[in-house]
């Protein structure tokens, strides 16, 4: 879903979210909270991409920072969202339009 760049694939890149302690914390978040966080991450990534575009157009002094990774939503959780109206109603505002 996210565009990758050489900086994201770089071997020496310091990971920010794929650290065991953080992974364990993220897995304990509710489905709704993980979707909310992903929504916020996507908006921030869009702002970074916009900043990079403006830099390329010479309208900004610096590129945007690398994109952040989204929190995993399992296929089973997506199936629950699609098939359970109560869950869908609770989380629909956090689901990106390209998934709806």
PyMOL commands that set and color helices and strands:
alter all, ss='L'
color gray80, all
select helices_A, chain A and resi 6-9+20-28+31-56+75-83+85-94
alter helices_A, ss='H'
color red, helices_A
deselect
rebuild
show_as cartoon
